[in-house]
Amino acid sequence: MTKQTNQSSEDPPQEGDTGVEKKKRVVVTPPCPPSVSTGYLILRGVVQSLVGASMDEAVVSLMQPTFIKEKVPSGKFSIQLGKKLGSCELNLPETPEECERFWEALQSALERVISENQPVNSFTISKDTAIKEFGEGVLNAGIVKKTPDPLTLSHIAGHVLAVPPSLPFDTTGSIRGIVLDLEQSSVVAGKKARKAEITLKFTVEEREDAPAPGTPGDVSTLSSEAIATLRTNEIRIPEGRDLKAALDPAFVEEEQSKVEAVDAPARKEMKVTAWEVEGSIDYNKLVDQFGSTLIDDALLKRIEAATVGKGNVPRLHRFLRRGIFFSHRDMNALLDCVEKGQPMYLYTGRGPSSSSMHLGHLVPFLFTKWLQDAFNAPLVIQMTDDEKFLFKGEYDPETGDNLMHYANLTMENARDIIACGFDHKKTFLFSDLDYVGTMYPNILRICKAVTTNTVNGIFGFDGSANIGKIAFPAIQAAPSFASSFPVVLDSPVPREAKALCLIPCAIDQDPYFRMTRDVAHKIVGKDHGLGGKPALIHSKFFPPLQGAEGKMSSSDENSAIFLTDTPEQIERKIKAHAFSGGQETKKLQEELGANLEVDVSYQWLRFFMEDDEELERIGKEYGSGSGEYWSTGKVKGRLIEVLKELVAEHQERRARITDEEVRKWMEQRSILVKEE
């Protein structure tokens, strides 16, 4: 019997063995071009916004990569929307005429979204987290197993959050257009239809100068509010409202019944304190409550004569021309004294609560800069880092308190303030932590003159307030007296100091100075022009993005445009969050126009657009629904241009300001205006 052995690698091949290993056929699918991925996201989102479909209920198929065979940037996919007429707000079209209207509305919406160059934000996230946070609606056809992990999600505010075929561009305007192939696209719907489905075949018109695909960012920037919008069965774009009105005449009557709600939205009760502003502000009522006086035409003419008339500035500031600074205390009396040659100085301040100031913080400083030029006046700027620590400071048993955090914020905010263009020779900027010792004699005098009951009554303190809070109003009051600046204003003797103080501020700061004015006669001599009282000029509040109520806050990133925001962030925030006073449909907008009082974009233009004629034109056209600026999108676009330019110029100036320069502005030195 012959012993069997294993065949070695050197043995000849056996019968039927060719000696050649079979190669597996590998099919390599070309990657999806970023233009197609961007077009897919826009089309998917706009369709769902047009018909009012929730991303949780719309089942979107995988995209067919028709770009491979056709050699052009194209794709095809379908969106299932339940049965019959669809599980969405719009009843899907059934007749050829209705379908024609649908395709026209869709094409119009696509063109608008692309022209608005909206941000496309992409994120890398684990599959489990994506499903947990956003649901399976973000996946293609709800396919869980075949979806990669981690996955990429892309978001276009108000339209879509989904897994794209590949990493898209970072703006909708990175493609030139989307062309629908209506021969291969269709709408299946009807009362007898087994399913409601929209099939979409599209080709992307690319740009020759298209950028590289975007870079995935941080998913934490997605707000729950933005996602909640996509999870409702509500039409989200004006083209959808117009289409529904065309297909359903009864809808027009329903929308007209809502107009009053747009013109007079539910309003929170007004609340204005030194630290809190809420509700819809009735400024006439607020003036009555505070006891100040409205700025009238006669006072505006006096201010103009004392400033423009002397050639110091070319015209009144837009904040005065438009009634943004609207109220005052003793401005006429101050002008009487100034006309007689008595000296004056300006006092304003900032409580450093964040590393970057926002546009609302900029308002008093822009106006104060104009006042400095207009009256050729010295200026003191108080940085209340002590106040922020007393009201917001924290203590940790391991690391101690965070007092120096607010000292550091003072340095950061000082750069933003200096970048507003003040005259260094006439400006003293100081931190309370550094300068309070010099002011301490006047702080003591104020503390002696004001009772605890008075402070509690004005500011609402109770037994739970720390003693620093109760004492702080005296610290904010002290710069109202020139003798708090013995070197800077050359006023070492309190009762001999005669310089008048003018304080530009938002009206919520008035309570501090009502208290100050009540005890001012105890700090100065009898021959002081205003009896020692500071004069005040008050501004209205700069509204947050979400609505013209209350004021902008650093604590809500999406309510504010920060002076460190990029052009892309500015554009995204305005487009996604700026509250609109426009009507729900194009037809209603053309009939009724926008409510300018509640429209944030228009109100912000009142603050920052210098050209009165252009602002008036925008107001007339938007308010009547006609002309170039008939729509919210057009007005938002103009605001974005204005803010990008303003913030970019500010950032350029700020970048040149070093710590050493900030310290120069904080040096004690005389800032009195020298007569030439």
TORRO-773739 format. One record per residue: residue in one letter; z negated, x, y of N, C-alpha, C in turn. Coordinates in steps of 0.05 Angstrom, whole numbers, plus 5000, padded with zeros to 4 digits. Atoms other than C-alpha are relative to their C-alpha. Example, Ala and Ser with C-alpha at 12.3 -4.5 7.8 and 13.67 -1.06 7.14 Angstrom:
<sites>
A500050184976484452464910500050185024;S500149844976485752734979498649855022;
</sites>
This chain:
<sites>
M500050174976500050005000500050185025;T499749844976502150285066498049905021;K501950074979496850305120501449945026;Q498850094975498749935184498650155023;T501249874976497750295251501049865024;N499150114974498150055323502350165011;Q497749864987504650205359499150145025;S500849854976503650745409502249965022;S498150034978507050785476502650164995;E497749845006511851285445501749894978;D498550125021514050845387502449865010;P497650154991520950545391499549715001;P500450294998521449825411500749854975;Q499550175023521149295357502449825006;E497750184998526748815344499349775019;G500450224980527348315400498550095024;D501549894977523448765447501950175016;T498149854984527848995503498950255013;G501349774987522749475529499849975030;V500050054971523549175599498249755006;E501850224993517948745628501449805018;K498750204983520448085657498649995028;K501150024973519448045733499849705008;K500450274990516547415763501549965026;R498550054975520647095818497949925021;V501850054978516747115883501549885024;V498750134977518746625938498350045024;V501549954975516646846007500949805021;T499450204979516346286058499650125027;P500349894973517746516128497749865016;P502250124985511846406175501149805021;C499250204980512145806221500050135028;P500049884973514346036291497949865018;P502150124982508945926345501149785017;S498850224984513845486384499949744984;V500050245017514345006325497249904996;S502850085003506845016314499049865025;T500850124975505744866388501349725003;G498750264998510944306387498849804981;Y501350185020507744006324497449905011;L502650094989500843986357500449815023;I499550184977503543676421500949734991;L498850255010507643156384497949844985;R502150145015501942986336498049875018;G502150104982496942916392501049785018;V498950194981501442536440500649734986;V499550255015503542026387497349854996;Q502550135004496241886370498849905026;S500950094974494441836444501649765010;L498350214991500341386457499449734987;V500550255015498640876403497149934999;G502950055001491040956407499050014971;A500849975028489741226337497750214998;S502249815005483241556315500950224981;M499249785018484042246284498749974973;D501350045026479342006229501649814982;E498650205015483941436208503050064997;A497249935003490841726220500350224979;V499549805021493442096158502650145006;V497649854991498242636180500950184977;S498949845023502742956127500350295007;L499349734995504043686118502850015014;M497449984986509743916163502150134982;Q497749885015516344036128501250225017;P498949774984518844726150503050005002;T497150024998525844506167501350235015;F499049774985526445116211501250214981;I499049805019527845526148503049954994;K497350075008534145156127501849975024;E498350064977536544946195500450245019;K499949764983535445636228499649945029;V500850064973532845296290497149924999;P502950065000525545176311499649694998;S500350295005524444486280498049954978;G501950085021519844096235500149704997;K500150285006518543416205497449934987;F502550105012512243026189499749715005;S500550294997509442326185497149955006;I502850094994503241966210499749724989;Q500650265011500541396168497749875015;L502050134983496640886208499149744988;G501050245013494240386157502249814991;K498150205009497839736141501149845024;K498850194982502239236177500650125027;L499449904973502039376253498550255007;G501449754995497539986247497149965008;S502850014992490140126254499650165025;C500149874973490840316327500149785021;E500150214979490339966394502749875004;L497350104996497839896402501149884974;N498550115022501339416355502750154998;L497649855002506939856329502549835002;P497650164996513939626347501449924974;E498650105023517939206298503049985004;T497250054995524539046330501450255011;P498549764989530039546350499450045030;E500549984971528739376424497250125005;E502749904997521339516416499850304992;C500049725008522640166379501350185021;E498749844979527340396434498050065023;R502049964979521740286485497950214990;F501949815011517040676439500950285002;W498949724999521541286434500250105029;E499849934972522741276509497250085011;A502749944991515241256523499050264989;L500949755013513841816473501450245013;Q498649774987519242266503499050065028;S501149964973516542146573497350134999;A502749885002509442316551500250294992;L499649725009511842946516500850185024;E499149844976515443186579497750045019;R502349974981509243056621498050204990;V502049825011504443416575501050295001;I498949734999509044016571500150105029;S499849914972510244036647497350065012;E502749954989502744006660498750264989;N500949745010501944656620497150004992;Q502850035008495444426588499250224981;P500949805019491144926551500049914971;V500250045028491644976476498050204990;N502249825008485045266451499850004970;S500149965029484845546380497450134993;F502549905009478645706340500150074970;T500349955029476946026273497349894991;I502450145008471845636234500149964969;S500050045029469645556161500849714994;K499050275007472644966125497749804998;D502350195003465844656107498949925028;T501050064973463544706180501949815014;A498050174987470044406205499849714991;I500150275011469543806158497449875008;K502650114993462143716173499949915029;E500250054972462943746248502149805010;F497850154989469743406258501349814980;G498950185019471443036194502650114988;E497649915014477343106146502649935015;G497750074984481942816199501450245013;V498749774988483143516226501950144980;L498349875021486443716160502749854998;N497450135004493743576143499949834975;A500150195022494042956099497349994986;G502750005011486543046088499850174975;I500149825023488043586036497950215003;V502249814998481643966025500450254984;K499949775018483044415966502050215009;K497949814994489444735991499750125029;T500449904973486844856061498550274999;P501349745001485045586073497250005012;D502849984991477845796086499450295006;P500250174977476345996140502749905010;L497550114990481545586177500150025030;T499650004971484445556246500349715010;L499850264987483444936289501150045028;S498949994973487344806353499449735014;H500950234985485244326408501649985026;I498950064974489044006466498449775010;A502050204990484043616508501349735003;G499150284998484842866502502249924981;H497850065018490242916449499650064971;V500049935028489043296385498050224994;L501549785012484343726343501050014971;A498750005026487943956280500550294991;V499149745011489844526234503050035005;P497149974994496544786260501450154977;P498549865021502045056214499750315003;S500449724995500945736247498750025028;L501349984974497446016309502049935022;P498250094979500545656369499750175025;F500349884974501645886440497449885013;D502550094989495645796486500349805023;T499650224981498845286534502449834991;T497850185007503444686525502650085014;G497649934984508144966578501350264990;S498749765011509745576534502649934985;I497450095010515445156505501449845022;R498550144979520944846547500249704995;G499850285005521344186512499949934970;I499850105027521243766448502149784999;V497950205003527443386427499649854973;L500450175024526542806378502749944988;D497650085015531942696325499549724991;L500550295006532041936325501449914975;E498750085025536741916265498250054976;Q501849935022531342236222497149925006;S502750104993525341936258500049694997;S500150295004522941226246497249905004;V502550144999517440716256500149784979;V500150215020515640286196497549845006;A502350174994511139696214500849714999;G499450295001510638946211497949864985;K502150165013506338386187500349994970;K499550005029509538436118500250294989;A499749725009509739196116497650094984;R502249905017505739536061498550225014;K501349794985504240106108501250025028;A499049944973504840296181500350305002;E499549715000508040976188502050085021;I498149884981511441396241500950264989;T498849755009516141936217501350145023;L499149854976517842486267501650254992;K498349765003523542986263500550115028;F499949894973523543466322501150285000;T499149734995526644086350498750105026;V501349884976523244546400502050165016;E498449834981526844816461498250235009;E501749774995524045516467500650125028;R499749854975522945936529500850294994;E499349725004526146616535497750185006;D502349834992519846876568497449914987;A502450115013515046556518498150234994;P502149795005508446936510499550034971;A500949985028505247176446498149774994;P501950215006501046666408497350055011;G502649974989494146536434498150144981;T502049885016487846866409497749804994;P502150195006482646446372497450075016;G502449964985476346346414497649894986;D502550095010469346066406499949704998;V499950285004468945376376497749855014;S502250134987462345246411500749895028;T499150114974466245116476501049724997;L499150285004468644456445497649825005;S502250194995464343906474500249764982;S500150245017462143316432501449775014;E498650214985464842866488503050014996;A497149975003471843156481500949914973;I499350095027471843036406499749704996;A500550285003468942346412502449835010;T497750134989474942146454502249974978;L497850005020479642326396499349824976;R500850155024475641906346499849705006;T500050294993476741236380502849894996;N497450145002482240736368500849885027;E499450094973483940706442502450175010;I497849864987490240886480498950195021;R501249804983488941526518501850115022;I498249894980494941646562501449765014;P498850224985498341226617502649894988;E497650105012504941196579499449804978;G500850195021501340836523499249735012;R500750254986498440326572502549855010;D497550134991505340206602501549884976;L498550105024508340126532498649744990;K501450245009502939626512500549775018;A499550224980504039236576502949894996;A497350095004511539216561500349834974;L499850145026510538986489498349754998;D502050225002504738506502499449905028;P500550104973505038106567497149925006;A502850084996497937846556498350245007;F501649764994495538566562499850055030;V500149964971497338586636497849855013;E502250164989492538026651497350124993;E502549875008487038376612499450245018;E500449764984488139016651499349935029;Q500650084973488138666718497149915003;S502750094999481438366701498050245001;K501749765000478739076694500150165026;V499649844975481139316762497550005017;E502450014983474839086797497950204989;A501949805012470839516748500750285008;V499149734992475040116768499350045029;D500649974972474239976842497150005006;A502950014996466839836836498550064974;P501249935025464240216775497049965001;A502950035002457140126750498750255013;R501249784985452740546795497150024994;K502849955003446140866782498649975027;E501650024976440640756832499850275013;M500149754985440641286887497350124999;K502549855000435341826880500650275012;V499549744987435142426927497350125006;T502449844993429442926927500950295004;A499349724996429143666942501050144975;W499249875025430543816869501849834982;E498550195018434143206841501749815016;V498150194987440242806862501349844978;E498850185020442542206821501249765013;G498950264992446641586827502250025021;S498050024979451741356877498750015027;I501449954975449841606946501049835022;D499450154976449741127004498950175024;Y500849814980449641627061498849875025;N501350144978448141117115497249924994;K502750075008442140877076498250254999;L501549755002440041597064499150105027;V500749934973440241747138497849835011;D502150174992435941147151497350074987;Q502449935014430941357098498850265011;F500949744991430542077123499450015030;G500550014971430641897197501750205015;S498249834985436342357216502149835015;T498150144983442342177260502850074991;L497249955008449642097242501450165023;I498349864981454542577276502249815010;D497950184989458842167323502150165015;D497749874987465242317361499050165025;A501049874976461342497424498850284993;L501249755008457443037387502150204991;L497849825009463743307354501450135024;K498749894976466843387424498250215013;R501849804988460643757448500150264983;I499849775017460844227388502750155004;E497449884995468244337400500150155026;A500049874973467144497473498450264999;A501849765001461544997456501150224983;T498949805019465745357403502950055005;V497149974997473245237405500650045030;G499549984971472845157481499550285011;K500549724991470145867488501750204986;G498249825013475546157444498950154976;N501249865022470946357388501349944973;V498650095024474645957334502349825009;P497650154992481445607334499749705000;R500350295002479044917314497449944986;L502350085015473244517286500450044970;H499849965029471744667213500849734987;R499150245014474944177164497649834991;F502450165008467843977141499049825022;L500650174977466643707211502249805005;R497850184995473543407219500049774980;R499850215022472743017153497349874994;G502550145003465542807160498450104976;I501549895023463043257103497250095010;F502549974986457643517150499849775019;F499950274989455542847175497549915015;S502650084989448242827197498750235013;H501349784986443743227242497249935010;R502550034985437043327275500250195024;D500249854975436843557348502450175007;M497749844993443943817352500649985030;N499450024971444843537422498050165016;A502149844985438243847445500650304997;L499449715004440244517415502450085018;L497749934983447044497451499250005029;D501049994972443344337516498950285006;C501349744996439344977507502050225000;V498049795002445245397486501750015025;E498550014975449145167547498550135023;K501749884979443345427589499650304995;G500249725006443946107556497750084982;Q502249935018438046067508501150114974;P498949895025438946487445499549824976;M500350155025439846177376500750184976;Y499249875025440346407304500449794979;L499550185022442546097239498350084976;Y501649955024438446027176501049834977;T499350155024440845827107499050164976;G501149865023439146027036501249914974;R499050055026440346006962497750054979;G501849965022435845916901501550104976;P498349895021438846376848499249904972;S500650135026438945956784501950084978;S498049925020445046246749501450255011;S498849754992448846896749502549965017;S497750064984454946566779499649745016;M500150244984455146076836502549824994;H497750175003459645466832501149905027;L498850094975464045116883498149855018;G501950154984458444656905498250195016;H501649814985454245266924501550125023;L498349864980460045536965500149845026;V499650174977460144937012498350085025;P501649934976454245107058500650285011;F499449734990456245847061502650015014;L497450014985463445697081499649895028;F500550124974460845257137498350195018;T501749824984455445757158501650235010;K498249794991460846297162501449915025;W498750104976464545857211498149985024;L501950024979458245717251499350285012;Q500549734990456846467256502250095019;D497849934982463746577285500149825025;A499750204979463645947327497950045022;F502249974980456946087362499450305004;N500549714998457246857355497050054996;A502950015004450246787325499150184977;P501149865023445847227281499249804979;L500550175023444346957212498050134981;V501849915022438647017162500449834976;I499550145025439746827089497750064981;Q502449975018433646707045500849964971;M499550035029434246816970497349944987;T502650105010428646406939499750054970;D500449935028427846776873497249934992;D502850085006420346616878500049704992;E500050295006421845866879501149954972;K498850045026426245906817498150084978;F502049925020420846276779497849794998;L502250195000415445776800500949734987;F499150265010419745176780501350024972;K498549985025423745446721499250244983;G500749755014420446096700498749944973;E501150035027418146206628498250234993;Y501949795009412646596594500150014970;D500049955028412946906525497750184993;P502349835006406647186493500750284992;E499249745009410547766465501250175022;T498549854980415047956523499149965028;G500950054973411447666583501749795014;D498550204985414647256638502850115008;N497349924993421747276665500550005030;L499749984971420447376739502350175008;M497949814992425147966743502849894994;H497450135005430747536714501049885025;Y499250134975430847156779500650205022;A499449794981430547796819502950114995;N497349915007436848026782502149805008;L498150214991440247356796500550015030;T499749974971438947476870502250205006;M498049794995443148106867502849894993;E497350115008448847746830500949795021;N499250214981448847146877500550115028;A499549874974448447606938502950095003;R497249914999455347876920501849765007;D498450244993458247166921499749925029;I500550084972454947036988501450195019;I498849804983457247687020503149965000;A497150045002464347536994501049775016;C499150224982464546927039500950105027;G498849884976466147397096498250015024;F501849984978459847427139500250275014;D500049754984459147947194497450154994;H502349845009454548497167498250065024;K501649934976452348687238498249785009;K501550234990449747987250498649854977;T501050155023447147807180497850164986;F502249885015440547957145499649824975;L500450145025440147747072497550114986;F502549905010433347787040499049844975;S501350125023429647646975497149955007;D502850064994422947296981498250204986;L501749815014420147776929499650265016;D500249754984421648356976498949955028;Y500550044971420648047045497749835007;V502050204994415147537038497650115015;G502349884986409848027064500449995030;T499550014971413248057132499749725011;M500350284991413347297136497249894996;Y502550125009406347217110498249895022;P501650134979402847107177500949725007;N499050274995407346517191499649814977;I500550175023406746267120497149905000;L502850084998399146257129499649795021;R500350204978399845877195501049734991;I498950265010404145347161498249884979;C501950105021399445297101497549885013;K502450104986393645197149500649735013;A499450244985397344647186500849764983;V499050215018399844247126498049944978;T502050085020395143857080501449974973;T499050045027395843807005501149724996;N499050275002396643057012502849975012;T497450014988402543157058502150124982;V498149885018406043627010500549834976;N499650175023404743176951501649755007;G498650244992407242576989503050055005;I497249944994413742917011501550084974;F498649885023415343276946499349884973;G500750145025412042836894498450164980;F501749855018407343356865497649844990;D502550125010401543136821498250234989;G502049815010395743476786501150204980;S498849825020400443796735501550235013;A498449794987404144226787498350255003;N501449744995402344966790499650045030;I500649984971399345186856502250145015;G497749874987405445606870502049805011;K498250214991409744986875499049875026;I501250134977404944676925500250185025;A499949814977405045306968502850075009;F497349914994412445436965501349885025;P498750114976414744947020499450165025;A500649834976411145397070501750255001;I498449765001415245987046502949935009;Q497350084991421845607056500049935029;A500150084972419445367124499950245018;A500649774982417546057151502550115014;P497649894986424746307166500949835024;S499350174977425345717215498950105026;F501349894976421246127264500950295003;A498949744995424246747296497950224996;S502149805003417447097293499650094971;S500149915027418247147218501850244996;F498149785001423447687234499550195024;P500749834977419848177281502050225006;V498049784996425048727270502849885002;V497250105003431248327250500849845025;L499450164976430747837310498450105024;D501549884978426348287353498149795012;S501950214991420947737356497350054988;P502649935013414248067339497749815008;V502250164990409947577379500749704996;P499250285006410146857351500249825024;R500050204978408446477414501850085023;E498049924980413446877454502849984990;A497350015012419246787407501449745009;K498650234989424346327440502749944987;A497450055013430446377395500049744985;L499750265013432845697371501150044972;C499149985028434045587297501749764993;L498350215011439845187268500450054970;I499949985030439745047193502249824989;P498050165014446144817158499249994970;C500950035028444344527090500949734990;A499650275012445643957041497649835007;I502050184989441643347061497549984981;D502350015018437143396999497950215007;Q501949804991433844007032498449915025;D501350104975431743597093497049974998;P502950045002424643437066498450255007;Y501449754993422644177073499750025031;F499949954971424544177146498949765016;R501650214987421643497163497150095002;M502749895000415043807143499750225020;T500149784982416644427183500049915029;R499850104973418444047246497449865009;D502550134993411943657243497850195009;V502149814993407744287250501150235018;A498749784986412644727290498550075026;H501249954974408844647356497550184997;K502449835004402945017325500850304995;I499249735007407145637311501250145025;V498649884977410845747378498749925026;G501050064973409445727452501249745011;K499250264989410245107495502750015014;D497449984986416445377530502450034981;H497749995019420645387466501849765005;G498150214993426944977479499849754984;L500250235018425944517419497249954991;G502850035008418444537417499450144973;G500349855025419145027359501549884977;K498750145022422944527316502750134994;P497249925007429044777278501849765002;A497950215001435444377288501450024973;L498750005026439144167225502749865002;I497550145003446143967207500549984970;H500150065028446943637139502849954988;S497550065014452643617089499549784978;K500050175024454343097037500150174975;F500149865025453943286964502850044989;F497549945013459643616927499949884972;P500350165025461043146868500750164975;P499349875026461143376795502749904990;L497450085010467643346756500049724987;Q500050255015465442746715499849755017;G500050244983464742276774498650055026;A500949954973463242216847497249885004;E502850074997455742096837498350254997;G501749775002450042586845501350245012;K498849754990451843316857500550184977;M499249815020454843886818497550164991;S502349865011449944256772500950244984;S499549765016449844966742499449954971;S500950045027446544686680502049874982;D497950135015452744306658502650145006;E497749844995458544786651502549845005;N497650164997463744236646499949815024;S500150154976461243906710500850175024;A499749824978462844516752502350194996;I498249775000468045036770498450235011;F501549774991464545706774501850215013;L498549814985466646266819500950244983;T499149805019467546706757502149884980;D498250135019472146206721502850125003;T497349905000479046446701501949775009;P498150224994485346066723500349804978;E499750175023485945796653497649814997;Q502450175001478745536654500049795022;I499850194978479845206722501949784992;E498050205007486044856697499049824978;R501050165023482744636632497949805010;K502250174991476644356667501049775017;I498950214983480543966719501549804984;K498350195015485443666670498349844980;A501650135021480143506617497749835011;H502650124992474143296659500049865027;A500150124973476043096730500449704999;F499950295001474542356737502249895018;S497750114986480541946758499449725011;G500250274988480641356806502749854997;G497450135004487741196783499849764981;Q500050245016489540546748500850074971;E499649955029490340476672503050024993;T497249995006497940376673501650085024;K498249934978503740616714500649765018;K499450244985505339906733497749925019;L502350074983498339766759499650215022;Q500349794980498140446794502049955023;E498050064979504540266831499349765016;E500850244986501739586849497650045017;L502750004987494639766868499350285012;G500849734991494340526878497350084989;A502549895010488340966863497749935019;N502550034985481140866885499250295009;L500549734990480441496928497150075002;E502949954996472941416937498850114974;V501249915025471541546863501750224986;D498349805013477342016847499150285008;V501249744995474342706840502150205010;S497949814991480943096849500549965029;Y499550054971482242766916497650085017;Q502449924985475042856938499750305003;W500249714998475243586921502150125019;L498049914981481643676960499049965029;R501250044973477843397021498250235007;F501749774995473043977013501650265004;F498849735001477944547001502950025009;M497349984989484944367026499850015031;E500349974971485544617098502049825015;D497850144985492044257117499449705001;D500650284996490143577146502449824994;E497750175003497243307145500749974970;E499550025029498243477071497949824986;L502150175012491543167053500449715006;E499550284993493242537091502449884984;R497750095016499942497055499249944972;I500950045028496742576987498349744998;G501750245000491542037004501749755002;K498450244996496841547027501749944975;E498250045023501541656967498449934975;Y501750055024496041676914498649735003;G501450254995492441086946501849764998;S498150225001498840666945501650014974;G498549985025501740916879503050055005;S497249964993508141156912500450295008;G499449734990511641806931499550224979;E500349775017510842506902497350004986;Y502749995011503342436892499049724991;W500750285009503341736861497950004978;S501650015025499541946798497750205000;T502349825003493042276777501050284993;G499049745009496942836743501150175023;K498949864977500543026808497750105018;V502249934982494043036848498350224987;K501449795014490443446795501550265001;G498449764999496143936794499850145027;R500349884974495644046869497250125004;L502849894998488044136865499850264985;I500149765016488944646810501250245015;E498849794984493545046855498150105022;V501849934978488645026913497650164989;L502449875010482645226870500650274988;K499349745011486145786833500350215022;E499749814978488046106899497350075013;L502649964987481046006930498350194983;V501849855018477346286869501050284996;A498949735004482146866858499450185024;E500649844975481347096931497150075001;H502949954999473747026926499350224979;Q500649805020473647436861500950275008;E499049754991477847976892498150135021;R501949904980472948046951497450084986;R502649945014466848016905500150254984;A499849765017469448566860499650265015;R500349764983469149056918497150055009;I502749984990461748936931498250124979;T501749855019457049436898497149945006;D502950034996449549436889499150145026;E500849854976449049956944500749845025;E499350164976452749496993498149775003;V501950224998448248916975497450095013;R502549904989442149346991500350055031;K499649964971445249507060499749745014;W500350264988445548767075497149915001;M502850075002438148717056498250195016;E501649824984435849287101499049865025;Q501050104975431349087158501150165023;R498849884977435049227222500649785020;S499450204980436648867287502749884996;I497450135002442148357280500649845025;L499550154975441748097351502850085011;V497349964989448548017384499850155025;K500149834976449648567434502149905020;E498150084979452848347499501850235007;E498049794994459248747512500749995030;
</sites>
